[in-house]
Amino acid sequence: MGKIIVIFIVFVISFATQLFADSGGHRNPFGVLTFLPWNEGYNNYMYDSKEKVAHAIQLLKELGVSIIRIDFSWTQIEKVQGKDELSRLDYIVQECDKNNIEVLGVLGYSPAWAGGRWNQPVCDLKLFADFSARMAAHYPQIKYWEIWNEPDSLTYWQPQDNMVTYTALLKLVYPAIKAANPGAVVLVGGLTTDGLYKLKSMLKNGAGQYFDILNLHPFVDPSNPQCVKTMGTIINNFAAAVRQYGFDKKIWITEIGCPGIDNSSKTWWNGPAQSEEEQAKFLKQAYNYLLNDPKVERIFWAFFQDTPDHFYNAVDDFGLIRRDFSKKRSFMVYKDIINNGRSKDVQGQ
């Protein structure tokens, strides 16, 4: 009889767990932006061996995140028209699978053969839609796809045209991905803190039906005592704009972060760089707020690892770990948050 009761209890727990997962809930909403595909001169051959990739994935597993955000860069995958090179990404996705880490794939950037620069959309948008469909078909185990990164930013999308071309791109890519993998979920390209009016332009032009999740990068200045309140206002304004056009989208924060570097005079776009201790404190503050916002479904810290001499400012020091894989204070704080399922109050820390 006792054995039957134990079996029944295990069944109930298993059923409840599956029910929770199937309902769209995420027991682990924690993610990071990491650059595992990077192995080019412009990024200093950051992961120039499988051993480095494997080391990073083991540290991700130790950290406890459920999902990572990585580039599926058209510029690197199809350097020669008609020939996709996927062996590196195949290895990364396979290793993540082995370690129960989901992947959010960022589809973006134009190859040289298509004309123009990497951050200019190609004239024939269908070429990018075809590329996106191939990726969704090749990686059926990847559920989440993001269309470009920060298309509202001049850095990543030129020329800026109030999101007219980006909206046209979404209208082609969304059905292409869904046809290739009906279970796929499509995120709008992460929008910057200043992207509210460009989101409204997208929605006005019919983009609301062509993405499933609203994706934001609400960076704030950690030195401002009101920084968390400011972050909340940014998120609320974006959510209100979506509701205004009749949609109710879950929100993912796929980049939130700040530098963490000691004994430095380096700066970033929000001013002087934070120390490693200040970075850890801000991480705790940010997650304490975001985990209590029912609109926010997943949260990705940017970055997992420092990127020395890539951005040439304190953005290179956003990592939870250093270039040599040693851990910063923020790694341990994030690990504690994940282990406890929520952020502890920062007061008195």
Buried (B, 14 or more C-beta within 10 A) or exposed (E): EEEEEEEEEEEEEEEEEEEEEEEEEBEBBBBBBBBBBBBEEEBBEBBEEEEBBBEBBEBBBEBBBBBBBBBBBBBBBBEEEEEBEBEBBEBBBEBBEEEEBBBBBBBBBBBEEBEEEBBBBBEEBEBBBBBBBBBBBBBEEBBBBBBBBBBBBEEBBBEBBBBEBBBBBBBBBBBBBBEBBEEBBBBBBBBBBEBBEBBBBBBEBEBBEBBBBBBBBBBBBBEEEEBBEBBBEBBEEBBEBBEEBEBEBBBBBBBBBBBBBBEEEBEBEBEBBBBBBBBBBBBBBBBBBBBEBEBBBBBBBBBBBBBBEBEEEBBBBBBBBBBEEEBBBBBEBBBEBBEEEEBBEBEEE
